[in-house]
């Protein structure tokens, strides 16, 4: 093995690293190196300029899988941009062989080969067919028909000026002889049954017509035993081309980026082979999938650029940390964000249920509901008492419903946002506040009017109460319906993260704001009547007087509405 065994032993004796960043670099054993040009764990060399004892033309993992280099770079401030681009166009033009002659086998430009492989790429199908059939003798081929593999032997030989095939009845079974009526074919650029022409399909494959309408693709079984055959230029160039296509895309013109050097220095491939050949130890060694994933993680982490050098940062945001009311920012296409003074987290966009503030609100809601239940039981049990009977059982029911709606509204303001919660919390809040104001103010107006004996009649008081405390809330319901059916309930808002970008989140929609304003104006009017009535009843004896309570409550509701409008 080419790894430094002293470094491997040191790695085995230490506890296994907890993160990929802590993994050691296992270098190459220089005593086994043929040349001094090495990378951690693997060796790379120009395969045409040096012969290896055990391998022919192959690519090995490591630096050979990354196309890198140095060269000329054009920027916006370059003085001769047009001339430079024209120079590149001439260099890569297939008419002029400058670029091909400057490279042995492959160039960093797609479809432009080096001087050895350039002539191979320009071969016609008849030339490739002749090359495939270049050795005389009988060779096995196979084709698949009806999910069954069939084998046929073909004699390679010259037929006229080109190579061709002869199907010998003595070498094949009856089924093959019956299928291939024509026994001689010669190479050409296309198949032709009448002219007995075959052509090249792809590596080790030829197209053979068996009628005017049907062509069978035969694949040579020489690829199975190709290890015993000396590699030709076509095979060598195909190895280069295949590896080049799978390698990391190269920038044009030649230029390296610092992450490539970082990948080379961390040596993930050497660590991967250390796992396979030596193992860390029996207790710490993971599965093959774990080893592959670790290698891939190191490669991915090495190639991720620093956020300092990234113009368009891509990021995601974690779910809300309910204890701290913060959301962590994950930078997806760069790293070391903290070193560049970028934000690592932002405030949550909603109040979580399990946060301390959310828990306190839920406790208050539960306590409020318990109090409502206790009072309801007391009122129902003592409904015939004089004070309850005079006030009216309906009044207490309306107050109970208003209190219940207010608790529901508070609960809906906690937790994640969705369309249902956004619409329902406005309905419950408006209904609770309007219901409480109308019920309390209606009761107080009857007490005040009766106490001062203001030319009061049941009819006039009834119609006055209906207009103020029934008709006006009815308008509120109409406006709420219009507001509900003219919006989606939610909308997308953004938070600007400095030097990073905008984070989009779902928030409750205000809908048509003019409708909301009309709804709040009606509540302000009701509050005005409530405060006025409370002031008029300030001198009524305490046993009949709820004016002070209603006055304080009305002021609180007024403050709550102003706060809500500000947040909207």
Phi, psi and omega in degrees: 000147187272359182279153178287111186292333177295318178292322178296317181296318177298321178294321181291327185281341182267154175301148184291136182302145180279333179231162180294335180291337182270357181295140180283166174257118181261111187279177179279143176282105186295339179292339180262356185283142175278328179223171183274352182278097187230165172229160183301109172092342181221158178243143180231137177206164175290114189290344177276338187262355183215135180261131177259149183287329189252343184231157173261233184267103178218162171253138179250157179299160180120217184293339181290346179267006177234118180277110183229176180164187178228163180169205187273137178236135178258130177239176179296335183266004178296138184285327186236060183297313183297318180295322181294317179296322178295324177298315179297320180300319178293321183296322185264359179293127182295341179291326181254126188273018185301312185292319179296318181290338180276355181228146185288298185243311182234155175240163179287000180258130182298140178068010173242110185266165173288177190293333180285320184268349183298314182293328180292323180289339184268006181290145175278171181293327178292325177291319178294324178295315178299322180293320180294327182258027189287337182265130178288151176130177179265127183229142180280140173232164177217156175215157182250128180219126182055044179061023179234134180273125180244138182249139178221142180260133180239138174269122176277131180197174173275133172234100187076229181270351183241166175285159180199191181228150173234130179264109184270122181299330183289334183271346188239161179281176185295323181296317179292320180294325178288328182285321181258090182290318178281135187255348181229136177222150175238157183288145175204179180280348178207159180280148178204111184293318183292327181265003179057054182244135172245168179213169180282137178256296172201188187309122178068014182235140174232154178258125182237120178280134175250355173197181179291339186246352186231135179233134177249137177264118178257133179249130180289143177271009176293335181294334180289324182251024184295343180295337181267359182251136179299132181293133176265178183298322180299316180293318180297314181294325178294326176295315178298313184296317181297317180292322180297322180292327181275345183289164177299129182306141183261143177287152176236131358286182182312128173195142176260156169241153191298334181294332178294317177297324178296320177296316179299318185289332182276343173053056181293330182291321179296320178295322179299314180288332175296321176297313185292319188270317185256322188070151180285296166193171189293332184275329185262343185293129179269185178285171178300321178297320178297319181294316179297317180297321178298315179299315180295322179298319179295317179297313180299315182294326180292325185271353177284123182285166175286145179299336179296329183257016182248124181280308182255099183276131175255131184216163173228165182236131179289171175293163184293130171283105190296333181284320186258352183058040180230151175240127182284139177265125177255120179271117190271328184245018176200170181220180183059040181295325182294330180287342180256015176061032174273151180298142177257346179200161177229166179291148176295149183264006176208165178268112182291152180294326185267003174288157183302321179290320178296321179295319179298316179297319180295322177298315178299321180296315180297315179300317179298318179295319178297319178297317179299319180295316180298313180296323179296318179297316181297316183293316180295320181292326183248034184293342180271356178296150188300314184295324179284319181297318180295316181294329180097129181294330180298323180301315181292325178296316179297318179295321180296316179296318179298318179295319179297316179297323179294321177296318178297319179299317179297318180297323182289343177279353179256141177102181183293152184273136168211170186301316183298313181296318184299318182284316185293326182291330176288316179300312183292322180295311181296316181296320181293313183293313180296319180296318180294315182297312183296317181295311182293318182291323179298316178296316183293325180294322178296319180294315182295314182296321180291318183295318181270356176052055186270073177041049188270135170231153182299323183292312182297319179293323180296312181292323178297315179296321179298318182292312186285314190257001177237308183293315182296315174298330177297320175298323177300316180297320179298313179296322178296320177297315178298317180296321182293316186273003178247020179206168184267350180095325179229164176211161180267125176242164183233148172241123180277121176261116187305130178064013180238302182153192182257135176257124180263138178217162182269128180228162178293137181275143175278347180064215176281107189295330182296326178292319177298322179296318177298320180297316180288326178299318179299318178294323177296322177296315178298321177295323178298314178298320181296315180293322179297314180296320179298321180293321180294331183263020184293335185261003180287144179307148187300328183293339177249356193259117171249012188296320182296318179296316181294323179297311180297316180298319180296319178297319179296317178296322178298316178296318180298320181293322178295319178296317180297317179298323179295318181288332178290000000 
